[in-house]
Amino acid sequence: MNEQYGNYTISYIDSVTYYNYLGSKAICLKYDKTLNQNSNKRADFIFSQAYKNQKSIAYQDLIFQIRNNTYYIIRAYIDDLEENTKTATSRLQNLKNIKNEKHYDIKIKLISEITEWQNKLTTLFGLLLALYFIVTFKKHNKIVLVFAIYFSYIFFTSGISSTQGDRFHIVFYPIVLLLLFIFLKNIKNSTNKYIK
């Protein structure tokens, strides 16, 4: 890693992702423009830099934006969270109808609608369940708290990037199912206690 990148680090994508998406969107919002990743000059700039300099550039930009562009960086972050929560999978746009199937567009539209609603509902349930288990952590096994914090971590870090659809959220779907099953089991146990 030191030979290829010039230093040791866990990830090079974190700072570049912030810079290209959240930082770029904050600048665009400030000047009432729409972020277009195909013509993002900030992305071109940071990718022209050596790997070891990219983190430093992104960090300096983050500090600058927090001090001088606070409102728009917060607005961009909230917008990214909302966008990633309510949109369909972005990968469907890359599919091509190479076999010239008759109802291809209808199928893609249907799949897109399904993934959009799956993303919205799973994220909503996940947020509510994570909040519930974090607030009531003393009543539950500690592993349940870990699941709730894991969900929250993934959800809130997804705001660093935009136009991802459910790409980031899909990793917490199994955790949401586990939290839901634990919640339903707790309700069943409580109900049975009162019925007896």
matplotlib code that plots the C-alpha trace (Angstrom):
import matplotlib.pyplot as plt

x = [0.0, 2.8, 4.5, 1.3, -0.3, 2.5, 1.1, -1.0, -4.7, -7.8, -9.6, -8.9, -12.5, -13.9, -12.4, -12.8, -16.5, -17.1, -15.3, -17.0, -20.6, -21.3, -18.8, -19.7, -23.4, -22.9, -21.1, -23.8, -26.6, -24.9, -24.8, -28.3, -26.9, -27.6, -24.8, -23.9, -21.2, -20.5, -19.3, -18.0, -14.9, -14.1, -14.0, -11.7, -9.4, -9.2, -8.6, -5.7, -3.9, -1.7, -3.6, -1.7, -2.7, -6.4, -7.2, -5.5, -7.4, -10.7, -10.0, -9.1, -12.2, -14.4, -13.0, -13.5, -17.0, -17.9, -16.6, -17.8, -20.6, -22.3, -25.9, -25.3, -23.2, -26.0, -28.6, -26.6, -26.2, -30.0, -30.8, -28.4, -30.0, -33.5, -32.5, -30.8, -33.8, -36.5, -35.1, -34.9, -31.7, -29.5, -28.0, -31.2, -30.2, -27.2, -29.1, -29.6, -32.2, -29.7, -32.2, -34.9, -37.5, -41.0, -42.0, -38.5, -39.3, -42.4, -40.4, -37.6, -40.2, -41.9, -38.6, -37.6, -40.9, -40.5, -36.9, -38.0, -40.8, -38.5, -35.9, -38.5, -40.2, -37.2, -35.4, -38.4, -38.9, -35.1, -35.0, -38.0, -36.7, -33.2, -34.5, -36.7, -33.9, -31.4, -33.8, -34.8, -31.4, -31.5, -34.4, -32.7, -29.7, -26.6, -26.3, -29.6, -28.1, -25.1, -27.6, -29.4, -26.2, -24.9, -28.1, -27.8, -24.2, -24.9, -27.9, -26.2, -23.0, -25.0, -25.6, -22.0, -22.8, -25.8, -27.5, -26.9, -30.5, -30.5, -26.9, -25.8, -29.0, -29.2, -26.4, -28.6, -31.7, -30.8, -30.3, -33.7, -35.3, -33.5, -34.6, -38.2, -38.2, -36.9, -39.4, -42.3, -41.1, -41.0, -44.5, -45.7, -44.0, -45.6, -49.0, -48.8, -47.8, -51.0, -53.3, -52.2]
y = [0.0, 2.4, 1.8, 2.3, 5.2, 6.8, 6.1, 3.7, 4.3, 2.2, 3.9, 6.4, 6.5, 8.2, 11.6, 11.6, 10.6, 13.5, 15.9, 14.7, 14.4, 16.2, 19.0, 19.4, 19.5, 22.1, 24.4, 23.8, 24.6, 27.8, 28.9, 27.5, 24.8, 21.1, 18.7, 16.7, 14.1, 13.8, 17.4, 17.8, 19.9, 19.2, 15.5, 16.1, 18.2, 15.7, 12.8, 14.6, 14.7, 12.0, 9.6, 10.9, 14.5, 13.7, 13.2, 16.4, 18.4, 16.9, 17.5, 21.2, 21.6, 20.1, 22.5, 25.4, 24.4, 23.9, 27.4, 29.3, 27.2, 25.6, 26.1, 24.5, 21.6, 20.7, 21.1, 19.0, 16.2, 16.2, 16.2, 13.2, 11.3, 11.9, 11.2, 7.9, 6.9, 7.5, 6.5, 3.2, 1.4, 3.5, 0.4, -0.2, 2.8, 0.9, -2.0, -2.3, -4.3, -6.3, -9.0, -6.5, -7.8, -6.6, -5.3, -4.4, -0.8, -1.9, -4.6, -2.1, 0.5, -2.1, -3.3, 0.3, 1.0, -2.2, -1.2, 2.4, 1.2, -1.5, 1.2, 3.7, 1.1, -0.8, 2.5, 3.8, 0.6, 0.5, 4.1, 3.5, 0.2, 1.5, 4.5, 2.2, -0.2, 2.5, 4.3, 1.1, -0.6, -1.5, -3.9, -5.9, -8.0, -5.9, -7.4, -5.8, -2.4, -3.2, -4.0, -0.7, 1.3, -0.5, 0.5, 4.1, 4.3, 3.0, 5.3, 8.4, 7.8, 7.3, 11.1, 11.7, 10.5, 11.2, 9.6, 6.1, 4.9, 2.0, 1.1, 2.0, 1.1, -2.5, -3.5, -2.9, -4.8, -8.0, -6.0, -4.4, -7.8, -9.0, -5.9, -6.4, -10.1, -9.2, -6.4, -8.7, -11.4, -8.8, -7.7, -11.4, -12.1, -8.9, -9.8, -13.4, -12.1, -9.9, -12.6, -15.1]
z = [0.0, 0.9, -2.5, -4.6, -2.6, -0.7, 2.8, 4.9, 5.5, 5.8, 2.9, 0.1, -1.0, 2.1, 1.6, -2.2, -1.8, 0.6, -1.7, -4.9, -3.6, -0.3, -0.8, -4.5, -3.7, -1.0, -3.5, -6.1, -3.6, -2.6, -6.3, -7.1, -9.5, -9.9, -9.2, -12.3, -11.7, -15.4, -15.4, -11.8, -12.1, -8.4, -9.1, -12.1, -9.8, -6.9, -9.2, -10.8, -7.4, -5.9, -3.6, -0.5, -1.3, -1.9, 1.8, 2.7, 0.0, 1.1, 4.8, 4.1, 2.0, 4.8, 7.3, 4.9, 4.1, 7.8, 8.6, 5.5, 3.9, 7.0, 5.9, 2.5, 3.7, 6.2, 3.5, 1.1, 3.8, 4.6, 0.8, 0.3, 3.1, 1.8, -1.8, -0.9, 1.2, -1.3, -4.7, -6.5, -7.2, -9.5, -11.2, -13.3, -15.5, -16.7, -18.1, -21.8, -23.8, -25.9, -26.7, -27.8, -25.4, -26.1, -22.7, -21.4, -20.4, -18.5, -16.6, -15.7, -14.6, -12.4, -10.9, -10.3, -8.5, -6.3, -5.3, -4.6, -2.2, -0.7, 0.0, 1.5, 3.7, 4.9, 5.8, 7.6, 9.6, 10.3, 11.6, 13.8, 15.1, 15.6, 17.6, 19.7, 20.5, 21.2, 23.6, 25.4, 25.3, 29.0, 28.3, 25.6, 24.8, 24.0, 20.6, 19.7, 20.6, 18.3, 15.4, 16.1, 16.1, 13.0, 11.2, 12.3, 11.3, 7.8, 7.4, 8.6, 6.7, 3.5, 3.5, 2.4, -1.1, -3.4, -6.4, -5.0, -4.8, -2.4, -3.0, 0.6, 2.3, 0.9, 3.3, 6.3, 5.0, 6.9, 10.1, 9.7, 9.4, 12.5, 14.4, 13.2, 14.2, 17.7, 18.0, 17.0, 19.4, 22.2, 21.4, 21.4, 24.7, 26.2, 24.9, 26.1, 29.6, 29.8, 28.4, 31.0]

ax = plt.figure().add_subplot(projection="3d")
ax.plot(x, y, z, "-o")
ax.set_aspect("equal")
plt.show()
